[in-house]
Amino acid sequence: MRITIDDLTDPAVVALLDEHVSELRSLSPPESTHALDLSELRGDDVTVWVAREGHVVLGCGALKELTSGHGEIKSMRTARVAQRRGVARLILVEILGEARRRGLRRLSLETGSEAFFAPARALYAAHGFTECPPFGPYCPDPLSTFMTRDL
């Protein structure tokens, strides 16, 4: 498996991200769905990593810089064919390392509060993230769990 920064032009990556946004929108109402669309993921303040085996896309994750010292994890997604193989963990480790290299002092994220999102919350907790109040542009929402960690 290799994890590299991606330019979001590979149709397989675009399909994975479209699936990600579609599924999240099917689980939560619009005001509680905070996934970035493709144009937002291509912004100058966002870096996206993709895990692949050969040409097969296994998963992705992104880092959005909120301020000079604070970043947000976005668009973490594992392809169905790669679930339970540690793909998300490896992408998260890559993002944590890059955040440190960039001199970020804090990483935060928003994920769902429903049972569907329990594996994601467990992954983040295993890597030192703890629940926190809403940050940045977010407002309190019973369908959202906010997490953060110092670097």
N, C-alpha and C positions, 0 to 999 in steps of 0.2 A: 504494500500500500504506500502510495506517496501523497503528500499533502502539499499543495502549491497555491500561491495566490492566483486568482482567476480573473479574466477580463469579462466574463459573463456573455461570451459569444457562442459557446458550445451549446447546441440545441438540447443536449441531454441535461446540462446544468440548468438551462432555462426551464425545461420541463419539470425538473425536481423542485425548483423554486415556485413555479406555478402551482404544482401539487401542494406545496407547503402553504401558500397563501389561500388556496381554495379550501383546504381542509380546515385551517384555522377559522376562516369565515363561516364554515358550516357548523363550527362548534360554539362560536361566540357571536353576539350581536356586533354590529359595526363599531359602536362606541367602545367596545372591549377588545377589538382586534387591532393589534399594533404592529403587524408584520409590514416590513418595507416592501414596496413593489420594485420591479426591476430597475426603473429609472432612478429610484432613490438609492438602491444598492450600487448603482454606477456613479454615485456622487463622489466628489473629491474627499469627503470626510469619512468614507467607508472603504474598508478593505475586506474582500471575500476570499476565503480559502475553500478549496474543493479537494476532497479525498477521492482517489481513483486507484483501481487495480487495472492496469493496462488502460483500456479505453472506457471501462465501466465506471460510472460515477457512483460513489458509495455514500457521499454526504457532503455537507457544506456548513459553514458558519461564517459570521462576519463580525467585525469590530468597527463600531462607529465612534469617532472622537467627538465627545460632547463639549469638552473644554480642554485646555492644555494639560490638565492633570487627571481628567475623568473620561473613561470610555464606557461604552455600552455594548454588550454582546447581543447580536441580532441574528436572525435567520438560521438558527441551528436546526439542521434537518438530516436525518439518516434515511437513505433509500430503503424501501421495504426489504429488498433482497440482502441488505447488509445489516439489518437490525440484530442487536445482541452480539456484535463482533467488536465492540469497543471503538467504533468509528467516531462517535460524538466525543468520547473521552479524549482521543488523540487530537481531534480538531480543537477542543477546548484547551488542551495543554499548549498547542501551537499558538492560540490566541493569547493565552496568559503570558507566554514567553515574549511574544511581539509587543504586548502592552508594556511589559517591563523594559524592553529595549527602547521603546519610545519615551520612556520616562513617565508613563502614567502612574499615578499614585492610587487610583481606585478604579475598579471595574464594577459595573452594575448591570442588571438585566430585569426584564419583565417577562413573566411567563404566566400561564393560566393557573387557576386555583382548583379546577376540577380534577377528578381522578385521572382523566386522560393524561394530564401533565405531571403526574406523580413521578414517573421515571426521570423526567427532566429536572424536577426540583431535587430529587435524590442525587443526581449527577452533580448538580451545582453545589449542594451541601457537602458532598464528598470532596470537593475542591475548595472548601473554605468559604463559600458564600453563605451569608445569613440573611434572614428576612429583614427588611428595612421599610421605611415609609416611601411613598412615591417620590421619584426624583425627576429632574429635568421637566419635560412637558407633561408628565403623567399626573393624573388625579386619582384620588382613592377610588377603588373599584372592587367590589366583592368577587369579581371574576378574575382579578389579577393578583399575582404574588410578585412582590418586588424583592430583589435580593442584591447584595453588594459584598465586596471584600476589598480590603486594602492590599496593595501589592508591595 
